[in-house]
Amino acid sequence: MTNAQVVETEVRSRTLIITLNRPAKRNAIDMEMTDLIDDALALLEDDADLRVAVLTSSSGYFSAGTDLTQQASPASRRGGEYGLARRRRSKPVIAAVDGDALGGGFELVLACDIVVAGEQVRFSLPEVKRGVVANSGGLFRAVDRLGHSLAAEMLLTGEPLSVQRAHQAGLVNTIVAPGTALDAAIRIADRIALNSPAALDASMRALDETRAVEDPWRWEITRTAQHRIEESSDHLEGIAAFFAKRTPDWYAAR
């Protein structure tokens, strides 16, 4: 495993473990993290010996989402937002979630194929509380993975969703005891790696193609929503209030 990096990688047999490691910032994602996630996923795709990746974290948070010191959600050329959100893949990524996944952190989870989560975990899309929108896939993937009503509740209230409700809705495959999500995810990865490489490739490419059919216009809808909020003063007030640790005054900002 590499040392002193905000994203660490380790190969175990045919599984690539990608660990978010910026605990002082609750694993909030900046451009450096994005580039390293992108590099890790490029390694997954380009190394014929690797079959699957597990995306996890080293701290109490899976990820608090975009580092709000960034002007926009950081993106890579090959993978889009966070190096993953728009990535075309032929190999699966399992999310091993042992801490809360907020905003873009939850959008990372939504971009994964299989989700293993600790029983204490909460998911949220709190962007409306900050005067912004979920612009890294959350506006449509939350609907895909949770259904319209539950996604609408998350997107419009900004309130957290328990792992139990996420499991009932079909997003979370397995709920495990706190601190054991990575081990459980590796066990799933080991089972995947036993299977035919050609069949895995064909199956993943079919899943990816199915997902990609509607993606262009859904990303365009997301871009339109992003432009709408940027035309208001709410996004400036929301971010300012976040850093000042106060309640936003949406109407005074107009």
N, C-alpha and C positions, 0 to 999 in steps of 0.2 A: 504494500500500500504506500502511496506517496505521502510525504509528510508536509505539514504546514501549508496546505492548500485549502481553499474554500470549497473545493469539490475534490474528493478523494476517490480513487478507483482501485479495485482489487479483483483479480480473476480467481475464481474457485471452480476448478474443473472446467466446465463449459459455460459458466455463468459469470457475467460481469456485474460486480456490485458497484454502484455509483452512490456515494454518500455526500449529502449536502453538509458542509462543515463550516458554518459561519455563526456560531452560537451567540456571539455578542450582539448580533443583529437579528436574532431569531430566524436565521437562515433566509432573511430577505434577499431577493435576487437582484444582483447588479450585473453589469456587463461582463465583469471578470468571471462570475459564476456561470453566466450564460455561455461564454466561450468554452469553459471547461466541460459543461454538460454537453455542448455540441461536439467537442472533441471525443468525449467518452462514447456518445452514441454513434459517431462516425467509426470509431474502433469496433463497436458492436456489429455494425453493418458490413464493415470491410474485412473483418477477421473471420475466415471460414471455420475456425475452430470454436468460435463462440456461438451459442444457440439462443441465449436469453439474457436480459439484463434485469437487475433489481435496483430500483431507485428508492433510497432511504435517507435517513438523516442521523446526525450524531448528537443532537441536543434535544431539549424538551419540546421543541417545535419541529414539525416536519418542515414547514416554511410559512412565514408571514406574508409571502407574496412579493410583489415588486418593491424594491427599495425606493421609497418615495423621494429620495434625493435625485433619482433619475428623472429625466424629462418625459420619458415614455417607457413602456415595458421593453426591456432590452431584448433584442432579437438577433439571431444569426442568419446568415444567408441560406444555409442548408436546412435548418430546423425551425426557423421562425422564432416566435416569442419563447424565451427561456431555452432555446435550442431544441425544443421538443414539440411545441404546440401545433406546428404546421408540417412536421416532419413526415415524409413518406418512408414507411418501414417494412421490412420483410422479416423482422425478428421481434418477438414480443418483449414488452417492458412490464414488469410487475412493480406496483407501488407497495412498499412495506412502510406503513404509516404508524409511528409510535408516538406522535405528538400532533397537536392541532395543525390543520392545513387551512390557511386563511387566504382569501382572495386568489392571487396568482398561484399560491401554494396549492389551493384546491384545484385550480385549472391545470396544474401539473398532474394531479391525481386523475382528473377527468381525461387527460390525454393518454393515460396508461391503459393497458389491456385487462389486467387483473389487479384487484386491490385486496390487500391483507391489512387489517387495522386493529390496533389495540382497543380494548373495550372502553377506555377513557377518552378516546379521540373525539374531537369535534371538527366539523367542516363548516366553512362559511364563505359567503361572497358578500363582504361588507362594503362594497364599493359605493352604494348609494349613501352610506353614512359619511363618505368623504367627497361627495359631489362628483364622482366619476362613474364609469361603467366597467363591467367585466369584459375587457377587450382582448383577452387571450384565449378565447374559445368558450368561456363560461356561459355566454348568452345562449348558445345553442347546445353545447354538450351537456349542460345541466339538464336540459329538457330531454335529450337523448337517453341519459343514464338514470334519471330520476322520475321522469314524467312531468307533464306540464304543470300540474298544481303544486307539486313540491318544489319544482324549480322556481316557479313564480313566487312562492313564499320566501325562498332564500334570496332571490334577486331583488325583491321589492321591500322586504323588511330588513335585510342585512343581518338577520339573526342566525346564530349557529344551528347546525343540524347534528343530532347525536349520531354516533356510529350505528346504533341500533336501528334508527329510522333509515339510515343510508343502506343498511343491510336488507331491511324489509323491502326497500324500493328496488333493490337489485344492483346497486353500485358496488357495494362491498361484498366480495366473495366469501371471506372468512373473518370472523371476529376472534381475537386471541387475547390472552392475558397481557397486561402491560409489560413492555420490554421484550416481547417474544415475536414481534411482527417480522423481523428480519429472518430469524430462523425458520419461521413458518413459510415465508416467501421463498427461501432457498429450497425448502423441501418441494414446493410446487415447481420451481425451476428445474430441480433435479429430475422430476418426473417428465417434464417437457423435453429435457435434453436426451432422454432415453429413446425418443421417437425418431422416425425417419426424417432426416434432414430435408429431403426433397418434399415430403408431405407437409412438414412444418412450413417450409418456404412457400409452397403453393397455398396453404391455408391462410397464412398471414397476409400474403399478397392479395388474396381474395377479400379478407376482412378489411384491409387497407383500401382497396379499390371501392368496396361498398361504402366505406366512410367518406371517401374522397369525392364521390359522385356529386354530393350536394355542397361540398365545402366552399367552392368559389363564390357562390351567391350568398352563402351564410357569412363568410368573412366580409363580403361587401355590405351586408346588413349591419354587421358589427362596426365597420368603418363609418357608416352613416350615423349610428348611435354615438360613436366617439366624437364625430364632428359636431353633432347637436349639443353635446354637453360642453364641448370646448367653446362654443359660441356664447355660452352663458358665463356668468361670473362664479357660478356655484363651485366649479372645480377648483378655482383659486382659493375660495373661502374654505372649502373642505380640507384641502391640504394644509392651509395656514392654521386652521383650528386643530388639526391633528398634531402638528409640531408644537403648538402652544398648549396642548392638552386642555382644550376648552370645548364647549358645545358650539357647533357651527351656528351662525346667525344668517340663514339663507336669505332672508328678506332684506336685511340691512346691506347685504352684499350686492343687491341689484340696483 
